[in-house]
């Protein structure tokens, strides 16, 4: 929210635009506040610059009188301040546009013309219809009220605002404390004293909790008023744990605190390696392939049994090279996503852990197909020198090393690891402005061979568009490279870009008319085109039949 130059909170809607205040907050004398004639006189200046908004819950002391006449209402008469949502209380009729200019602790007198007070006579019949009213209002404090779903179904009253900026997201895991009450005050559900942990996407207890928690910051405390559709619906909930039952179609009030949350990252596309960040790291750097990293960890089975640990009880942290298969794959992949000083829990399915076999460790036996839980801290790491910090000879040396590693991984069927090595090799020699002519020739060799090999990896991984892009890079350097034409045609056939595939294969035959693989692929292409032509013809015929009907 941004104040206008005069210090008055700007309107939030077209409706409020008609009540735009004309005068600054610090009014010495009574002045007209809106074009409808509401006047304000500042008696006591409030604190800070924040002001409540329409719908917020305010707590005020007030005295209401007929101008030049008698008092007809006062919070003192009831012995307690008035607590109400702005715009929802007829006693302060016509004062809404004035209250949204007030600060905490402020006292102001509002003079309200009869045009803005119509309806108050329903509460106080003795007030003449043409009476001008005066309200002396002291704003004690207020709570921010947010319409979570913008339909009035969940109203969130913020009791305590956190200084933390980040919010939990739907994919994250949160720990919350809550107590759920019916409108008559009966408790129907409550969390354990230390809270309950759940994935936001999975939800917990009722929809209102998951929908509200993604609008909250760590340690924030709120009260939710949830309509039945966001509470327990038209079925309700039976009595549990010695607490009351929830009747059908009941409105509930939920005291909710976001104790903490863990940012979740799915390290693998199949979601079999998950990282829950408990303490974010510092800086922006993360380990790249070949980085020497130092980590501390405690590794557990699902029942809590510790089967391994490093860096504790006086032991040095574990030092290893990232992406060099020196530790289990799931942990290796997770560490590559972590920053210095980051703490996280890494959950590793057996496919990325110890696999199908039983494994004996120093502390325990890990059964076959076990899910592993690693509490990891990245102590530090030394990254591999980036290509832009290398001399030309170093770049060529590293490109050769990475290509060799890629070839070894490819032969073992580890296409993702091979692809990464080929990609890195090509990037080492991508910028060759400082190369000699001889070095440029060597650099082009690595660009061509590594991008071609990487294209083969992408075809194996069914990443066909990436494969086509890599082949196009090769063809910019060597327009008559048959392997690049052949592999790009394979990729185009998989993406059903059949005309493009045909162009590449025919060009390859012009270069080598006796190439049996190209001829075989061209025949496959003809079969594919025939298949799609028949399919399209059948589809068209069916459409015409339906149109005739």
VENQUICOR-V683901 format. One record per residue. RES is the residue in one letter. OMEGA is omega in radians with two decimals (* if undefined). Layout:
BEGIN
res: <RES & RES>
omega: <OMEGA & OMEGA>
END
This chain:
BEGIN
res: <X & X & X & X & X & X & X & X & X & X & X & X & X & X & X & X & X & X & X & X & X & X & X & X & X & X & X & X & X & X & X & X & X & X & X & X & X & X & X & X & X & X & X & X & X & X & X & X & X & X & X & X & X & X & X & X & X & X & X & X & X & X & X & X & X & X & X & X & X & X & X & X & X & X & X & X & X & X & X & X & X & X & X & X & X & X & X & X & X & X & X & X & X & X & X & X & X & X & X & X & X & X & X & X & X & X & X & X & X & X & X & X & X & X & X & X & X & X & X & X & X & X & X & X & X & X & X & X & X & X & X & X & X & X & X & X & X & X & X & X & X & X & X & X & X & X & X & X & X & X & X & X & X & X & X & X & X & X & X & X & X & X & X & X & X & X & X & X & X & X & X & X & X & X & X & X & X & X & X & X & X & X & X & X & X & X & X & X & X & X & X & X & X & X & X & X & X & X & X & X & X & X & X & X & X & X & X & X & X & X & X & X & X & X & X & X & X & X & X & X & X & X & X & X & X & X & X & X & X & X & X & X & X & X & X & X & X & X & X & X & X & X & X & X & X & X & X & X & X & X & X & X & X & X & X & X & X & X & X & X & X & X & X & X & X & X & X & X & X & X & X & X & X & X & X & X & X & X & X & X & X & X & X & X & X & X & X & X & X & X & X & X & X & X & X & X & X & X & X & X & X & X & X & X & X & X & X & X & X & X & X & X & X & X & X & X & X & X & X & X & X & X & X & X & X & X & X & X & X & X & X & X & X & X & X & X & X & X & X & X & X & X & X & X & X & X & X & X & X & X & X & X & X & X & X & X & X & X & X & X & X & X & X & X & X & X & X & X & X & X & X & X & X & X & X & X & X & X & X & X & X & X & X & X & X & X & X & X & X & X & X & X & X & X & X & X & X & X & X & X & X & X & X & X & X & X & X & X & X & X & X & X & X & X & X & X & X & X & X & X & X & X & X & X & X & X & X & X & X & X & X & X & X & X & X & X & X & X & X & X & X & X & X & X & X & X & X & X & X & X & X & X & X & X & X & X & X & X & X & X & X & X & X & X & X & X & X & X & X & X & X & X & X & X & X & X & X & X & X & X & X & X & X & X & X & X & X & X & X & X & X & X & X & X & X & X & X & X & X & X & X & X & X & X & X & X & X & X & X & X & X & X & X & X & X & X & X & X & X & X & X & X & X & X & X & X & X & X & X & X & X & X & X & X & X & X & X & X & X & X & X & X & X & X & X & X & X & X & X>
omega: <-3.08 & -3.13 & 3.01 & -2.99 & -3.07 & 3.13 & 3.12 & 3.12 & -3.12 & 3.13 & -3.06 & -3.09 & 3.10 & 3.12 & -3.11 & 3.13 & -3.13 & -3.14 & -3.10 & 3.13 & 3.14 & -2.97 & 3.11 & -3.07 & -3.07 & -3.11 & 3.13 & 3.14 & 3.11 & -3.13 & 3.13 & -3.07 & 3.12 & -3.10 & 3.07 & 2.98 & 3.06 & -3.13 & 3.14 & 3.02 & -3.11 & 3.13 & -3.13 & -3.14 & 3.13 & -3.09 & 3.00 & -3.09 & -3.12 & 3.10 & 3.12 & 3.12 & 3.08 & 3.12 & 3.12 & 3.14 & -3.11 & 3.00 & -3.02 & 2.81 & -3.11 & 2.97 & -3.09 & -3.14 & 2.94 & -3.09 & -3.12 & -3.08 & -2.98 & 3.04 & 3.13 & 3.11 & 3.13 & 3.06 & 3.13 & 3.12 & -3.13 & 3.09 & 3.12 & 3.13 & 3.07 & 3.07 & -3.03 & 3.01 & -3.11 & 3.13 & -3.09 & -3.04 & -3.10 & -3.12 & 3.13 & -3.06 & 3.08 & -3.06 & -3.01 & -3.08 & 3.05 & -3.10 & -3.13 & 3.01 & -3.02 & 3.05 & -3.14 & 3.12 & -3.10 & 2.98 & 3.12 & 3.06 & 3.12 & 3.05 & -2.97 & 3.13 & -3.07 & -3.14 & -3.09 & -3.06 & -3.12 & -3.12 & -3.14 & 3.11 & 3.07 & 3.10 & -3.07 & -3.05 & -3.09 & -3.13 & 3.13 & -3.13 & -3.09 & -3.07 & 2.94 & -3.06 & 3.06 & 3.12 & 2.97 & -3.00 & 3.00 & 3.13 & -3.11 & 3.06 & 3.09 & 3.05 & 3.08 & 3.10 & -3.08 & 3.03 & -2.95 & -3.07 & 3.14 & 3.07 & -3.13 & -3.07 & 3.08 & 3.06 & -3.08 & 3.06 & -3.06 & 3.12 & -3.13 & 3.12 & 3.12 & 3.08 & 3.13 & -3.08 & -3.03 & 3.03 & 3.01 & 3.09 & -3.06 & -3.12 & -3.01 & 3.08 & -3.06 & 2.98 & -3.09 & 2.93 & -3.12 & 2.96 & -3.07 & -3.13 & 2.94 & -3.10 & 3.09 & 3.06 & 3.14 & 3.13 & -3.11 & 3.12 & 3.07 & -3.13 & 2.97 & -3.07 & -3.13 & 3.07 & 3.13 & -3.07 & 3.11 & 3.03 & -3.09 & -3.14 & -3.14 & -3.13 & 3.12 & 3.02 & 3.12 & -3.04 & -3.05 & -3.07 & -3.13 & -3.12 & -3.12 & -2.98 & 3.12 & 3.05 & -3.03 & 3.05 & -3.12 & 3.12 & 3.09 & 3.11 & -3.07 & 2.93 & 3.12 & 2.93 & -3.01 & 3.04 & -3.03 & -3.08 & 3.09 & 3.14 & -3.08 & 2.97 & -3.09 & 3.10 & -3.08 & -3.11 & 3.14 & 3.11 & 3.13 & 3.05 & 3.10 & 3.14 & -3.08 & 3.04 & 3.05 & 3.11 & 3.04 & 3.06 & -3.11 & 2.94 & -3.13 & 3.03 & -3.04 & 2.96 & -2.98 & 3.06 & 3.04 & -3.07 & -3.13 & 3.02 & 3.09 & 3.11 & -3.10 & 3.00 & 3.03 & -3.03 & 3.13 & -3.11 & -3.14 & 3.06 & 3.13 & 2.98 & -3.06 & 3.09 & 3.05 & -3.09 & 3.09 & 3.05 & 3.14 & 3.09 & -3.11 & 3.10 & -3.09 & -3.05 & 3.02 & -3.11 & 2.98 & -3.07 & -3.12 & 3.11 & 3.01 & -3.06 & 3.05 & -3.12 & 2.95 & 3.09 & 2.93 & -3.07 & -3.07 & 2.95 & -3.08 & 3.12 & 3.11 & 3.13 & 3.09 & 3.11 & 3.10 & 3.00 & -3.14 & 3.05 & -3.14 & 3.13 & 3.09 & -3.12 & 3.09 & 3.05 & 3.07 & 3.08 & -3.13 & 3.09 & -3.11 & 3.07 & 3.09 & 3.10 & 3.11 & 3.02 & -3.10 & -2.96 & -3.09 & 3.11 & 3.10 & -3.12 & -3.12 & -3.13 & 3.13 & 3.14 & -2.99 & 3.11 & 3.07 & 3.11 & -3.12 & 3.00 & 3.13 & 2.94 & -3.14 & 3.14 & -2.97 & 3.05 & -2.99 & 3.13 & 3.13 & -3.13 & -3.11 & 2.98 & -2.99 & -3.04 & 3.05 & -3.08 & 3.09 & 3.09 & -3.13 & -3.01 & -3.03 & 3.04 & 3.09 & -3.13 & 3.08 & 3.07 & -3.12 & 2.93 & -3.04 & -3.14 & -3.13 & 2.95 & -2.92 & 2.96 & 3.05 & -3.12 & 3.13 & 3.07 & 3.08 & -3.03 & 2.99 & -3.13 & 3.13 & -3.04 & -3.09 & 3.10 & -3.08 & 2.96 & -3.08 & -3.12 & 3.10 & -3.14 & -3.14 & 3.13 & -3.14 & 3.11 & 3.12 & -3.13 & -3.13 & 3.11 & 3.12 & 3.09 & 3.13 & 3.12 & -3.13 & 3.12 & -3.14 & 3.13 & 3.12 & -3.13 & 3.14 & -2.94 & 3.11 & 3.12 & 3.12 & -3.13 & 3.13 & -3.13 & 3.13 & 3.14 & 3.13 & 3.14 & -3.14 & -3.12 & 3.11 & -3.07 & -3.08 & -3.14 & -2.99 & -3.08 & -3.13 & -3.10 & 2.93 & 3.14 & 3.13 & 3.13 & 3.10 & 3.09 & 3.11 & 3.12 & 3.12 & 3.09 & -3.14 & 3.11 & -3.10 & -3.04 & -3.10 & 3.10 & 3.07 & 3.12 & 3.12 & 3.09 & 3.07 & 3.08 & -3.10 & 3.07 & 3.10 & -3.12 & -3.13 & 3.05 & -2.89 & -3.14 & 3.08 & 3.10 & 3.13 & -3.14 & 3.13 & 3.10 & 3.11 & 3.08 & 3.13 & -3.08 & 3.02 & 3.12 & -3.11 & -3.06 & -3.10 & -3.14 & -3.05 & -3.13 & 3.14 & 3.11 & -3.10 & -3.09 & 3.09 & 3.09 & 3.07 & -3.14 & -3.14 & 3.13 & 3.14 & 3.11 & 3.14 & 2.98 & -2.92 & 3.13 & 3.10 & 3.11 & -3.14 & 3.11 & -3.12 & -3.11 & 3.12 & 3.09 & 3.12 & 3.12 & 3.07 & -3.13 & -3.12 & -3.04 & -3.08 & -3.09 & -3.07 & -3.13 & 3.13 & 3.12 & -3.14 & -3.13 & 3.11 & 3.09 & 3.08 & 3.12 & 3.12 & 3.11 & 3.13 & -3.13 & 3.12 & 3.12 & -3.11 & 3.09 & 3.12 & -3.14 & 3.14 & 3.14 & 3.10 & 3.13 & -3.13 & -3.14 & 3.12 & 3.11 & -3.13 & 3.10 & -3.13 & 3.13 & 3.13 & 3.11 & *>
END
